[in-house]
């Protein structure tokens, strides 16, 4: 797998997804316009090529980048957009946390929580898009270490490692009333038990924390429905 393949974007059709929260026992439906999302989590090679940084605990070009905060991921999205001549999606304040997302921008960004789950499910209705050992690295088969992207089977829309290997940052705040600025993580990681590697599972982390099983993948807005996979 070369660097170009690892930066491949997949067209995702519009749809609707029902999100749920175990703590509040609440469920809510979200409509999702068509968009693009990375076929793989961002790799260490791609992250280093754009930022000149290698923050990960484990080392390998094709390993998912980890040890990156939510803020690191946001800055990477803007840097990748600028590298490719696209309009950055985020306006970053010189100080503080008042980041603005320009929804009209064609640049890279983090997926919303609804976009992430819609992409993960890929039209399937169960907790996972396939048998867990076939699609994900988790505690039961990872030998308690991270693995290269794309070594497990993709979901029906061609997305790899949506479950397992690394948790993935999403744009959304988890629960502002209870957890303040904590952001949503999705997907489960290499050290997690099987029950954490399900399409509906939500986790949270502070946007400044850097953890060795947390990475991200990029998304883009502005896709015409006719260009999306049907």
N, C-alpha and C positions, 0 to 999 in steps of 0.2 A: 504494500500500500504506500503510495507516494503522498507528498504534502498536499498536492492538489486534491486528491481523493479525500483526504482527511478534512478538507475545507468545503466539501460538497454540501450544497443546500438542497433540501427537499421541499417541493411545493405541497402544501397541506390545504385541503378544501375547507370551506366554511362549514360550520356545524354548531351543535349545542352540546354542552357538557354539564353534568350535575356535580358540583363540588359538595363536600361534606366535612364537618368538623366533629371529632369525637368528643371534645371537651364540652361543647355547647349542645351537642346532639342536633345540630342545625344542618340543613341541606339547602342549596340554592342553585338554580339553573343560570348558565351564562352562555350567551350567544357569542360565537367566535367567527370573525370574518376570515377569509382566506389569507394565508401568510406563508412564509418560508421559515424553515428551522434547520439547523445543522444536522447532517446525517450522523455525526459523531460528537461526543463532548470535545471541547477544545483541547488539543494535545499540547504537550510540553514544547514540541518543535514549533508549532504555530505561535504559541504564546511568546516564546523566546524570539522568534523572527519579528514579531510586531513590537515587543516591549524591550528586548535585550535583557530580559530577566528570566531566571529559572528558580522560582520559589519553592518547588516541590520537594518533599521529603525523599521520595523515591525518584530515581533518575532514569529517563528513557525517552527518546524523542516521540515514540508512539504511545506512551502512557498518557492518560488524561492529566492535564495540569491540576494540581491540588495545592492546598496551602494558600489559596487566594481568597481574599475577602470579597464581599458583595461590591464594595467600592472598587477593588481591583478589577473585578469583572466588568463593571460599568465603564471604567477608564479604558479597558482593553477594547470594548465595543466601539467607543469613539475613535480610538487609534486605528482600528481596523477599517472603519468607515473612511477616515481621512486617507489612509494608505490606498484605498480603492477608488478615491474620488467621489465618495458618497457623502450626503449630508448627515453629520452626526445626529444621533437620536436624542442625546442628552445634553442639557445645559448644566454645567457643573459650577457650583458657587465657589468663590475663592476660599470661603470659610463656612462652616456649618453644614447642615444636612438638607438644605432646601433645594434638592435636585429637581429639575424639570424635564419631563419627557415630551419631546416634540413628536406627536403622533403622526404628523404629516411628513416627517423625514424618511428618506429611503435608506438610511444607514442601518448598521447592525445594532442590536439591542438584546436584552434578556427577554425570554418569553414570559408572558404573564402566566400565572398559575393555571388559568383555564386553558390557555394555548398548550402548556406543557402536558396537561392530562389528556386533552383532545388528541395531541400528537402521539402520546404514549399508547393510548387505547387503539388508535388506528382503526376505528370501526368495530372493535371487539367489545364484548359486554362483560367479560369476567374480570377477576382481579389482576390478571396478567394476560399478555398477548401470546403466551405459549408456555410450555413446561419450563419451570424456573431454571433447571440445570442447563437447558438448551439456549437460554437467552440472557443469562445474568451471572455475574460473579458476586457471590455472597459468602457468608461465613462457612456454609456447608461445602463449598467447592473451591474457594479462593486460596486456601492454605494461608489465610490471614495476610494477604498482600494484594496490592493493586495489580491490574493486568492491562495489557495493550488494548486499545480500542479496536472494535470490529472483529474480535475473536469469537464472539458468540453470534447466534442467529439474529437477524433483524426482525422488526415487526412488519406487518403487511404493507406498510407504506415506505419501507426501506430505511428505517431509523434504527441505529444500533445503540446498545447499552443504555436504553431508556431506564431500565431497571438494573440495579447493582452497579458495582465498580466504584462510582463516586456519586454522592448526592449532588444535586444541581440547583444552583441559585435561580430563583425566579424574581421577577420585578416586585411582586406584591408584598405589602406589609402583612404579617401573620395575624395579629390581633392587637390593634393600636391601644385599645382600652386596657388590656391586661399586660401586654409585652412591649408596649411602646414602639420603637423603630425596628424591632426584630423582623427579619425578612423570611419568606417562605423557602424551604428546601424540599425537593422532590426526588423520588426514585430509589432511595436506599443505596448502600455502599458495600464495599468488599468485606467489611467487618460486621455487617448486620445479619441478624437472623432472618429467616425466610418471610416472616410476617411483616417485616419492614419494606420488603421489595414487592410492593403492590401499587397499582396505578393510582389508588385513592389516598395513599398514606402521605400525611403532611408532617414536616418537621420545621423547626425554626432555629435561627441563629442571629446573633447581633451582626449588623453589616460590617463591623470592623474585625470580626473574628476570622482567623485563618486556621483551618483544620485539615488534617491529612487525608480525610475521605470526602472532601467537599470540592467540587469543581463547577463547571457550567458549560452550557452550549449556547450558541447565538441564534437569534431569529431576525427576521426583517418584515416590515409592513409593506403595504402598498401593492400587494399582488392582486392582479385581476382574477376574478373567479374562473374565467375561461382558461387561464394559464395553470390552474391548480390540477392536481391529480384527482380523478373522479372515481 
